[in-house]
Amino acid sequence: MRSFIPIFITTLVLFSCAGQRAPEGGPIDTEPPFVASTLPPNYTTRFAGNSITLEFSEYVDHRSVEGAIFISPSLGQLEFDWSGREVEIRFPGQLRRYTTYVVTVGTDVADTHNRNKMAQSFTLAFSTGEDIDHGAVEGRIFPRRDIDPPVGVMVFAYKLDGLNPDTLDPRTTKPDFVTQTGTNGDFLLRHLAFGSYRVIAVRDEYKNLLYDPEVDEFGVQPEEIALTPADTLKSGVWMKLEREDTSAVRLLKVSPTNQRHLVVEFSLPIDTTGISATWFRILDTLDQKLLAVKSVCPVFPTLNSVLVVTDTQTAGATYRVEVAVLRGINGLVVSPVASQLTFSSSEARDTLGPKIVSFSLSDSAREIDVQPRFLLHFSDAVHRAEAEKAITLLDSSRNLVPVSLRWLSDASLEIFPAGRLISRAWFVFRIGMRSVMNLDGKRGKDSLRVFRFQTVDEESFSSIEGSVSDTSNTDAKGDVFLTARNVSRKEPKEYTVRIHQPGAFVLGDILEGKYVIRAYRDRSGNGNYDPGLVFPFHRSERFVAYSDTLKVRARWPLEGVVMKLQ
């Protein structure tokens, strides 16, 4: 019995000294860790030490902490000494005199039990002088896509005093102050010295405190930021993340389908605004004779390629395609080193007439808007006047319903009724393909294509009404665009209204469901939200998102929605 007692005690000691692990059984740990205490205490002045200590509420992953510590002004390489839930952070050199230091613990810190991350970043401020700087910037970061998390986005602040702002390049210059967004995208930069600042948001993929174009998503401030003794807080700094595309569009491939048609592919979607046959030049490489280009038709919806219709190509000849003027949707002109390609002509003759490639309306579709727009794409460039005669819309009594047409190219057009359709009624599109012919006069083989649809029940309609105001006195240019997005449907639908000045708005004829609403001031006047640029710096347009998701019920207009552009 005596020999058993030491063995039993030794066993208990061994188990008690085992590595950290979550206790077995019981509820799953869902509590995020947080900083429980600090040494020195927050807001300490006349600090003369060479290290600080942080204590966490639970055991945390050491590596996640060490990668989430940011000190402003920067102190260089830090040393970490761990003891249980505490870490001592040692500075590599002497601190500056009369300086406020801000230690930020980012939201990437995770506990060891269930990898829960901190819900909000933590800030410790101390000063080697008599006072703590108390300027602050607060705001919110919105993700590029609704499915992306807003948490963990880095927010960089650069002090502009004494600098030429045009030379500040966040691709090579690290920020003066750093914080991270919390679970709902909110951020707070605290203890900033008075002065002017540039603030950007970066989803810092490389964790290098630099902005890496095409890798990192970015957001830039919509207004100038200046902190003064009379105005110590800049609030309402909202930024929406975007991804910059700095690649010039390149010509990738030319594929002749027959002696009169080519498919030209590009590396990026192209800007089709004003596209014409003059943007393309095709030469016979043997005698440099031009081959006439009759039509250029972008291929929707990707816009990565175009169908080019030419005069008859010489069988077996080699041609060179040259592209000019064309831009990608990022605004960059086609790369001069990738703007031409050669190809061998096809020996196949053009014997096929046009056919319908796609129509944005499936047969027997239901719940179609009473003011719909449809997209129709043909396989070839067609004679527009003949095609327009071939398209008719009839109601259930076979009465002709007037429609308007807008051609996007010789192969694509938008169709919409000239007036409002009757609610909960059946209609039919009839497209007589035998009347549709390509530029050579070849007609479609399909005799008739029929697409039936039923409009939505107006009894299920509702509206969102309210007002939008603008508090800015210096950036009050442009119309206001408001968008309501139905997020309760499998395929979210958006409704947009444009008002020329801040004031009352009505988003009418919308289906019941749950909606998120946003608005922006169109400073550029192009009808699209401008996210700005990091370098060369260009401010974003100001926007606002309604704080809650709105539940809209059929026949019950939702009123009193108030939105304020900061």
Secondary structure as a PSIPRED ss2 file (coil, helix, strand):
# PSIPRED VFORMAT (PSIPRED V4.0)

   1 M C   1.000  0.000  0.000
   2 R C   1.000  0.000  0.000
   3 S C   1.000  0.000  0.000
   4 F H   0.000  1.000  0.000
   5 I H   0.000  1.000  0.000
   6 P H   0.000  1.000  0.000
   7 I H   0.000  1.000  0.000
   8 F H   0.000  1.000  0.000
   9 I H   0.000  1.000  0.000
  10 T H   0.000  1.000  0.000
  11 T H   0.000  1.000  0.000
  12 L H   0.000  1.000  0.000
  13 V H   0.000  1.000  0.000
  14 L H   0.000  1.000  0.000
  15 F H   0.000  1.000  0.000
  16 S H   0.000  1.000  0.000
  17 C C   1.000  0.000  0.000
  18 A C   1.000  0.000  0.000
  19 G C   1.000  0.000  0.000
  20 Q C   1.000  0.000  0.000
  21 R C   1.000  0.000  0.000
  22 A C   1.000  0.000  0.000
  23 P C   1.000  0.000  0.000
  24 E C   1.000  0.000  0.000
  25 G C   1.000  0.000  0.000
  26 G C   1.000  0.000  0.000
  27 P C   1.000  0.000  0.000
  28 I C   1.000  0.000  0.000
  29 D C   1.000  0.000  0.000
  30 T C   1.000  0.000  0.000
  31 E C   1.000  0.000  0.000
  32 P C   1.000  0.000  0.000
  33 P C   1.000  0.000  0.000
  34 F C   1.000  0.000  0.000
  35 V E   0.000  0.000  1.000
  36 A E   0.000  0.000  1.000
  37 S E   0.000  0.000  1.000
  38 T E   0.000  0.000  1.000
  39 L E   0.000  0.000  1.000
  40 P C   1.000  0.000  0.000
  41 P C   1.000  0.000  0.000
  42 N C   1.000  0.000  0.000
  43 Y C   1.000  0.000  0.000
  44 T E   0.000  0.000  1.000
  45 T C   1.000  0.000  0.000
  46 R C   1.000  0.000  0.000
  47 F C   1.000  0.000  0.000
  48 A C   1.000  0.000  0.000
  49 G C   1.000  0.000  0.000
  50 N C   1.000  0.000  0.000
  51 S E   0.000  0.000  1.000
  52 I E   0.000  0.000  1.000
  53 T E   0.000  0.000  1.000
  54 L E   0.000  0.000  1.000
  55 E E   0.000  0.000  1.000
  56 F E   0.000  0.000  1.000
  57 S C   1.000  0.000  0.000
  58 E C   1.000  0.000  0.000
  59 Y C   1.000  0.000  0.000
  60 V E   0.000  0.000  1.000
  61 D C   1.000  0.000  0.000
  62 H H   0.000  1.000  0.000
  63 R H   0.000  1.000  0.000
  64 S H   0.000  1.000  0.000
  65 V H   0.000  1.000  0.000
  66 E H   0.000  1.000  0.000
  67 G C   1.000  0.000  0.000
  68 A C   1.000  0.000  0.000
  69 I E   0.000  0.000  1.000
  70 F E   0.000  0.000  1.000
  71 I E   0.000  0.000  1.000
  72 S E   0.000  0.000  1.000
  73 P C   1.000  0.000  0.000
  74 S C   1.000  0.000  0.000
  75 L C   1.000  0.000  0.000
  76 G C   1.000  0.000  0.000
  77 Q C   1.000  0.000  0.000
  78 L C   1.000  0.000  0.000
  79 E E   0.000  0.000  1.000
  80 F E   0.000  0.000  1.000
  81 D E   0.000  0.000  1.000
  82 W E   0.000  0.000  1.000
  83 S E   0.000  0.000  1.000
  84 G C   1.000  0.000  0.000
  85 R C   1.000  0.000  0.000
  86 E E   0.000  0.000  1.000
  87 V E   0.000  0.000  1.000
  88 E E   0.000  0.000  1.000
  89 I E   0.000  0.000  1.000
  90 R E   0.000  0.000  1.000
  91 F C   1.000  0.000  0.000
  92 P C   1.000  0.000  0.000
  93 G C   1.000  0.000  0.000
  94 Q C   1.000  0.000  0.000
  95 L C   1.000  0.000  0.000
  96 R C   1.000  0.000  0.000
  97 R C   1.000  0.000  0.000
  98 Y C   1.000  0.000  0.000
  99 T C   1.000  0.000  0.000
 100 T E   0.000  0.000  1.000
 101 Y E   0.000  0.000  1.000
 102 V E   0.000  0.000  1.000
 103 V E   0.000  0.000  1.000
 104 T E   0.000  0.000  1.000
 105 V E   0.000  0.000  1.000
 106 G C   1.000  0.000  0.000
 107 T C   1.000  0.000  0.000
 108 D C   1.000  0.000  0.000
 109 V C   1.000  0.000  0.000
 110 A E   0.000  0.000  1.000
 111 D E   0.000  0.000  1.000
 112 T C   1.000  0.000  0.000
 113 H C   1.000  0.000  0.000
 114 N C   1.000  0.000  0.000
 115 R C   1.000  0.000  0.000
 116 N C   1.000  0.000  0.000
 117 K E   0.000  0.000  1.000
 118 M C   1.000  0.000  0.000
 119 A C   1.000  0.000  0.000
 120 Q C   1.000  0.000  0.000
 121 S C   1.000  0.000  0.000
 122 F E   0.000  0.000  1.000
 123 T E   0.000  0.000  1.000
 124 L E   0.000  0.000  1.000
 125 A E   0.000  0.000  1.000
 126 F E   0.000  0.000  1.000
 127 S E   0.000  0.000  1.000
 128 T C   1.000  0.000  0.000
 129 G C   1.000  0.000  0.000
 130 E C   1.000  0.000  0.000
 131 D C   1.000  0.000  0.000
 132 I C   1.000  0.000  0.000
 133 D C   1.000  0.000  0.000
 134 H C   1.000  0.000  0.000
 135 G E   0.000  0.000  1.000
 136 A E   0.000  0.000  1.000
 137 V E   0.000  0.000  1.000
 138 E E   0.000  0.000  1.000
 139 G E   0.000  0.000  1.000
 140 R E   0.000  0.000  1.000
 141 I E   0.000  0.000  1.000
 142 F E   0.000  0.000  1.000
 143 P C   1.000  0.000  0.000
 144 R C   1.000  0.000  0.000
 145 R C   1.000  0.000  0.000
 146 D C   1.000  0.000  0.000
 147 I C   1.000  0.000  0.000
 148 D C   1.000  0.000  0.000
 149 P C   1.000  0.000  0.000
 150 P C   1.000  0.000  0.000
 151 V C   1.000  0.000  0.000
 152 G C   1.000  0.000  0.000
 153 V C   1.000  0.000  0.000
 154 M E   0.000  0.000  1.000
 155 V E   0.000  0.000  1.000
 156 F E   0.000  0.000  1.000
 157 A E   0.000  0.000  1.000
 158 Y E   0.000  0.000  1.000
 159 K E   0.000  0.000  1.000
 160 L C   1.000  0.000  0.000
 161 D C   1.000  0.000  0.000
 162 G C   1.000  0.000  0.000
 163 L C   1.000  0.000  0.000
 164 N C   1.000  0.000  0.000
 165 P H   0.000  1.000  0.000
 166 D H   0.000  1.000  0.000
 167 T H   0.000  1.000  0.000
 168 L C   1.000  0.000  0.000
 169 D C   1.000  0.000  0.000
 170 P C   1.000  0.000  0.000
 171 R C   1.000  0.000  0.000
 172 T C   1.000  0.000  0.000
 173 T C   1.000  0.000  0.000
 174 K C   1.000  0.000  0.000
 175 P C   1.000  0.000  0.000
 176 D C   1.000  0.000  0.000
 177 F E   0.000  0.000  1.000
 178 V E   0.000  0.000  1.000
 179 T E   0.000  0.000  1.000
 180 Q E   0.000  0.000  1.000
 181 T C   1.000  0.000  0.000
 182 G C   1.000  0.000  0.000
 183 T C   1.000  0.000  0.000
 184 N C   1.000  0.000  0.000
 185 G C   1.000  0.000  0.000
 186 D E   0.000  0.000  1.000
 187 F E   0.000  0.000  1.000
 188 L E   0.000  0.000  1.000
 189 L E   0.000  0.000  1.000
 190 R E   0.000  0.000  1.000
 191 H E   0.000  0.000  1.000
 192 L E   0.000  0.000  1.000
 193 A C   1.000  0.000  0.000
 194 F C   1.000  0.000  0.000
 195 G E   0.000  0.000  1.000
 196 S E   0.000  0.000  1.000
 197 Y E   0.000  0.000  1.000
 198 R E   0.000  0.000  1.000
 199 V E   0.000  0.000  1.000
 200 I E   0.000  0.000  1.000
 201 A E   0.000  0.000  1.000
 202 V E   0.000  0.000  1.000
 203 R C   1.000  0.000  0.000
 204 D C   1.000  0.000  0.000
 205 E C   1.000  0.000  0.000
 206 Y C   1.000  0.000  0.000
 207 K C   1.000  0.000  0.000
 208 N C   1.000  0.000  0.000
 209 L C   1.000  0.000  0.000
 210 L C   1.000  0.000  0.000
 211 Y C   1.000  0.000  0.000
 212 D C   1.000  0.000  0.000
 213 P C   1.000  0.000  0.000
 214 E C   1.000  0.000  0.000
 215 V C   1.000  0.000  0.000
 216 D C   1.000  0.000  0.000
 217 E E   0.000  0.000  1.000
 218 F E   0.000  0.000  1.000
 219 G E   0.000  0.000  1.000
 220 V E   0.000  0.000  1.000
 221 Q C   1.000  0.000  0.000
 222 P C   1.000  0.000  0.000
 223 E C   1.000  0.000  0.000
 224 E C   1.000  0.000  0.000
 225 I E   0.000  0.000  1.000
 226 A E   0.000  0.000  1.000
 227 L E   0.000  0.000  1.000
 228 T E   0.000  0.000  1.000
 229 P C   1.000  0.000  0.000
 230 A C   1.000  0.000  0.000
 231 D E   0.000  0.000  1.000
 232 T C   1.000  0.000  0.000
 233 L E   0.000  0.000  1.000
 234 K E   0.000  0.000  1.000
 235 S E   0.000  0.000  1.000
 236 G E   0.000  0.000  1.000
 237 V E   0.000  0.000  1.000
 238 W E   0.000  0.000  1.000
 239 M E   0.000  0.000  1.000
 240 K E   0.000  0.000  1.000
 241 L C   1.000  0.000  0.000
 242 E E   0.000  0.000  1.000
 243 R E   0.000  0.000  1.000
 244 E C   1.000  0.000  0.000
 245 D C   1.000  0.000  0.000
 246 T C   1.000  0.000  0.000
 247 S C   1.000  0.000  0.000
 248 A C   1.000  0.000  0.000
 249 V C   1.000  0.000  0.000
 250 R C   1.000  0.000  0.000
 251 L E   0.000  0.000  1.000
 252 L E   0.000  0.000  1.000
 253 K E   0.000  0.000  1.000
 254 V E   0.000  0.000  1.000
 255 S E   0.000  0.000  1.000
 256 P E   0.000  0.000  1.000
 257 T E   0.000  0.000  1.000
 258 N E   0.000  0.000  1.000
 259 Q C   1.000  0.000  0.000
 260 R C   1.000  0.000  0.000
 261 H E   0.000  0.000  1.000
 262 L E   0.000  0.000  1.000
 263 V E   0.000  0.000  1.000
 264 V E   0.000  0.000  1.000
 265 E E   0.000  0.000  1.000
 266 F E   0.000  0.000  1.000
 267 S C   1.000  0.000  0.000
 268 L C   1.000  0.000  0.000
 269 P C   1.000  0.000  0.000
 270 I E   0.000  0.000  1.000
 271 D C   1.000  0.000  0.000
 272 T C   1.000  0.000  0.000
 273 T C   1.000  0.000  0.000
 274 G C   1.000  0.000  0.000
 275 I C   1.000  0.000  0.000
 276 S C   1.000  0.000  0.000
 277 A H   0.000  1.000  0.000
 278 T H   0.000  1.000  0.000
 279 W H   0.000  1.000  0.000
 280 F E   0.000  0.000  1.000
 281 R E   0.000  0.000  1.000
 282 I E   0.000  0.000  1.000
 283 L E   0.000  0.000  1.000
 284 D E   0.000  0.000  1.000
 285 T C   1.000  0.000  0.000
 286 L C   1.000  0.000  0.000
 287 D C   1.000  0.000  0.000
 288 Q C   1.000  0.000  0.000
 289 K C   1.000  0.000  0.000
 290 L E   0.000  0.000  1.000
 291 L E   0.000  0.000  1.000
 292 A C   1.000  0.000  0.000
 293 V E   0.000  0.000  1.000
 294 K E   0.000  0.000  1.000
 295 S E   0.000  0.000  1.000
 296 V E   0.000  0.000  1.000
 297 C E   0.000  0.000  1.000
 298 P E   0.000  0.000  1.000
 299 V C   1.000  0.000  0.000
 300 F C   1.000  0.000  0.000
 301 P C   1.000  0.000  0.000
 302 T C   1.000  0.000  0.000
 303 L C   1.000  0.000  0.000
 304 N C   1.000  0.000  0.000
 305 S E   0.000  0.000  1.000
 306 V E   0.000  0.000  1.000
 307 L E   0.000  0.000  1.000
 308 V E   0.000  0.000  1.000
 309 V E   0.000  0.000  1.000
 310 T E   0.000  0.000  1.000
 311 D C   1.000  0.000  0.000
 312 T C   1.000  0.000  0.000
 313 Q C   1.000  0.000  0.000
 314 T C   1.000  0.000  0.000
 315 A C   1.000  0.000  0.000
 316 G C   1.000  0.000  0.000
 317 A C   1.000  0.000  0.000
 318 T E   0.000  0.000  1.000
 319 Y E   0.000  0.000  1.000
 320 R E   0.000  0.000  1.000
 321 V E   0.000  0.000  1.000
 322 E E   0.000  0.000  1.000
 323 V E   0.000  0.000  1.000
 324 A C   1.000  0.000  0.000
 325 V C   1.000  0.000  0.000
 326 L C   1.000  0.000  0.000
 327 R E   0.000  0.000  1.000
 328 G E   0.000  0.000  1.000
 329 I C   1.000  0.000  0.000
 330 N C   1.000  0.000  0.000
 331 G C   1.000  0.000  0.000
 332 L C   1.000  0.000  0.000
 333 V E   0.000  0.000  1.000
 334 V C   1.000  0.000  0.000
 335 S C   1.000  0.000  0.000
 336 P H   0.000  1.000  0.000
 337 V H   0.000  1.000  0.000
 338 A H   0.000  1.000  0.000
 339 S C   1.000  0.000  0.000
 340 Q E   0.000  0.000  1.000
 341 L E   0.000  0.000  1.000
 342 T E   0.000  0.000  1.000
 343 F E   0.000  0.000  1.000
 344 S E   0.000  0.000  1.000
 345 S C   1.000  0.000  0.000
 346 S C   1.000  0.000  0.000
 347 E C   1.000  0.000  0.000
 348 A C   1.000  0.000  0.000
 349 R C   1.000  0.000  0.000
 350 D C   1.000  0.000  0.000
 351 T C   1.000  0.000  0.000
 352 L C   1.000  0.000  0.000
 353 G C   1.000  0.000  0.000
 354 P C   1.000  0.000  0.000
 355 K C   1.000  0.000  0.000
 356 I E   0.000  0.000  1.000
 357 V E   0.000  0.000  1.000
 358 S E   0.000  0.000  1.000
 359 F E   0.000  0.000  1.000
 360 S C   1.000  0.000  0.000
 361 L C   1.000  0.000  0.000
 362 S C   1.000  0.000  0.000
 363 D C   1.000  0.000  0.000
 364 S C   1.000  0.000  0.000
 365 A E   0.000  0.000  1.000
 366 R E   0.000  0.000  1.000
 367 E E   0.000  0.000  1.000
 368 I E   0.000  0.000  1.000
 369 D C   1.000  0.000  0.000
 370 V C   1.000  0.000  0.000
 371 Q C   1.000  0.000  0.000
 372 P C   1.000  0.000  0.000
 373 R C   1.000  0.000  0.000
 374 F E   0.000  0.000  1.000
 375 L E   0.000  0.000  1.000
 376 L E   0.000  0.000  1.000
 377 H E   0.000  0.000  1.000
 378 F E   0.000  0.000  1.000
 379 S C   1.000  0.000  0.000
 380 D C   1.000  0.000  0.000
 381 A C   1.000  0.000  0.000
 382 V E   0.000  0.000  1.000
 383 H C   1.000  0.000  0.000
 384 R H   0.000  1.000  0.000
 385 A H   0.000  1.000  0.000
 386 E H   0.000  1.000  0.000
 387 A H   0.000  1.000  0.000
 388 E H   0.000  1.000  0.000
 389 K H   0.000  1.000  0.000
 390 A H   0.000  1.000  0.000
 391 I E   0.000  0.000  1.000
 392 T E   0.000  0.000  1.000
 393 L E   0.000  0.000  1.000
 394 L E   0.000  0.000  1.000
 395 D E   0.000  0.000  1.000
 396 S C   1.000  0.000  0.000
 397 S C   1.000  0.000  0.000
 398 R C   1.000  0.000  0.000
 399 N C   1.000  0.000  0.000
 400 L E   0.000  0.000  1.000
 401 V C   1.000  0.000  0.000
 402 P C   1.000  0.000  0.000
 403 V E   0.000  0.000  1.000
 404 S E   0.000  0.000  1.000
 405 L E   0.000  0.000  1.000
 406 R E   0.000  0.000  1.000
 407 W E   0.000  0.000  1.000
 408 L E   0.000  0.000  1.000
 409 S E   0.000  0.000  1.000
 410 D C   1.000  0.000  0.000
 411 A C   1.000  0.000  0.000
 412 S E   0.000  0.000  1.000
 413 L E   0.000  0.000  1.000
 414 E E   0.000  0.000  1.000
 415 I E   0.000  0.000  1.000
 416 F E   0.000  0.000  1.000
 417 P E   0.000  0.000  1.000
 418 A C   1.000  0.000  0.000
 419 G C   1.000  0.000  0.000
 420 R C   1.000  0.000  0.000
 421 L C   1.000  0.000  0.000
 422 I C   1.000  0.000  0.000
 423 S C   1.000  0.000  0.000
 424 R C   1.000  0.000  0.000
 425 A C   1.000  0.000  0.000
 426 W E   0.000  0.000  1.000
 427 F E   0.000  0.000  1.000
 428 V E   0.000  0.000  1.000
 429 F E   0.000  0.000  1.000
 430 R E   0.000  0.000  1.000
 431 I E   0.000  0.000  1.000
 432 G C   1.000  0.000  0.000
 433 M H   0.000  1.000  0.000
 434 R H   0.000  1.000  0.000
 435 S H   0.000  1.000  0.000
 436 V C   1.000  0.000  0.000
 437 M E   0.000  0.000  1.000
 438 N E   0.000  0.000  1.000
 439 L C   1.000  0.000  0.000
 440 D C   1.000  0.000  0.000
 441 G C   1.000  0.000  0.000
 442 K C   1.000  0.000  0.000
 443 R E   0.000  0.000  1.000
 444 G C   1.000  0.000  0.000
 445 K C   1.000  0.000  0.000
 446 D C   1.000  0.000  0.000
 447 S C   1.000  0.000  0.000
 448 L C   1.000  0.000  0.000
 449 R E   0.000  0.000  1.000
 450 V E   0.000  0.000  1.000
 451 F E   0.000  0.000  1.000
 452 R E   0.000  0.000  1.000
 453 F E   0.000  0.000  1.000
 454 Q E   0.000  0.000  1.000
 455 T E   0.000  0.000  1.000
 456 V C   1.000  0.000  0.000
 457 D C   1.000  0.000  0.000
 458 E H   0.000  1.000  0.000
 459 E H   0.000  1.000  0.000
 460 S H   0.000  1.000  0.000
 461 F E   0.000  0.000  1.000
 462 S E   0.000  0.000  1.000
 463 S E   0.000  0.000  1.000
 464 I E   0.000  0.000  1.000
 465 E E   0.000  0.000  1.000
 466 G E   0.000  0.000  1.000
 467 S E   0.000  0.000  1.000
 468 V E   0.000  0.000  1.000
 469 S E   0.000  0.000  1.000
 470 D E   0.000  0.000  1.000
 471 T C   1.000  0.000  0.000
 472 S C   1.000  0.000  0.000
 473 N C   1.000  0.000  0.000
 474 T C   1.000  0.000  0.000
 475 D C   1.000  0.000  0.000
 476 A C   1.000  0.000  0.000
 477 K C   1.000  0.000  0.000
 478 G C   1.000  0.000  0.000
 479 D C   1.000  0.000  0.000
 480 V E   0.000  0.000  1.000
 481 F E   0.000  0.000  1.000
 482 L E   0.000  0.000  1.000
 483 T E   0.000  0.000  1.000
 484 A E   0.000  0.000  1.000
 485 R E   0.000  0.000  1.000
 486 N E   0.000  0.000  1.000
 487 V C   1.000  0.000  0.000
 488 S C   1.000  0.000  0.000
 489 R C   1.000  0.000  0.000
 490 K C   1.000  0.000  0.000
 491 E C   1.000  0.000  0.000
 492 P C   1.000  0.000  0.000
 493 K E   0.000  0.000  1.000
 494 E E   0.000  0.000  1.000
 495 Y E   0.000  0.000  1.000
 496 T E   0.000  0.000  1.000
 497 V E   0.000  0.000  1.000
 498 R E   0.000  0.000  1.000
 499 I E   0.000  0.000  1.000
 500 H C   1.000  0.000  0.000
 501 Q C   1.000  0.000  0.000
 502 P C   1.000  0.000  0.000
 503 G E   0.000  0.000  1.000
 504 A E   0.000  0.000  1.000
 505 F E   0.000  0.000  1.000
 506 V E   0.000  0.000  1.000
 507 L E   0.000  0.000  1.000
 508 G E   0.000  0.000  1.000
 509 D E   0.000  0.000  1.000
 510 I E   0.000  0.000  1.000
 511 L E   0.000  0.000  1.000
 512 E C   1.000  0.000  0.000
 513 G E   0.000  0.000  1.000
 514 K E   0.000  0.000  1.000
 515 Y E   0.000  0.000  1.000
 516 V E   0.000  0.000  1.000
 517 I E   0.000  0.000  1.000
 518 R E   0.000  0.000  1.000
 519 A E   0.000  0.000  1.000
 520 Y E   0.000  0.000  1.000
 521 R E   0.000  0.000  1.000
 522 D C   1.000  0.000  0.000
 523 R C   1.000  0.000  0.000
 524 S C   1.000  0.000  0.000
 525 G C   1.000  0.000  0.000
 526 N C   1.000  0.000  0.000
 527 G C   1.000  0.000  0.000
 528 N C   1.000  0.000  0.000
 529 Y C   1.000  0.000  0.000
 530 D C   1.000  0.000  0.000
 531 P C   1.000  0.000  0.000
 532 G C   1.000  0.000  0.000
 533 L E   0.000  0.000  1.000
 534 V C   1.000  0.000  0.000
 535 F C   1.000  0.000  0.000
 536 P C   1.000  0.000  0.000
 537 F C   1.000  0.000  0.000
 538 H E   0.000  0.000  1.000
 539 R C   1.000  0.000  0.000
 540 S C   1.000  0.000  0.000
 541 E C   1.000  0.000  0.000
 542 R C   1.000  0.000  0.000
 543 F E   0.000  0.000  1.000
 544 V E   0.000  0.000  1.000
 545 A E   0.000  0.000  1.000
 546 Y C   1.000  0.000  0.000
 547 S C   1.000  0.000  0.000
 548 D C   1.000  0.000  0.000
 549 T C   1.000  0.000  0.000
 550 L E   0.000  0.000  1.000
 551 K E   0.000  0.000  1.000
 552 V E   0.000  0.000  1.000
 553 R E   0.000  0.000  1.000
 554 A C   1.000  0.000  0.000
 555 R C   1.000  0.000  0.000
 556 W E   0.000  0.000  1.000
 557 P C   1.000  0.000  0.000
 558 L E   0.000  0.000  1.000
 559 E E   0.000  0.000  1.000
 560 G E   0.000  0.000  1.000
 561 V E   0.000  0.000  1.000
 562 V E   0.000  0.000  1.000
 563 M E   0.000  0.000  1.000
 564 K E   0.000  0.000  1.000
 565 L E   0.000  0.000  1.000
 566 Q C   1.000  0.000  0.000
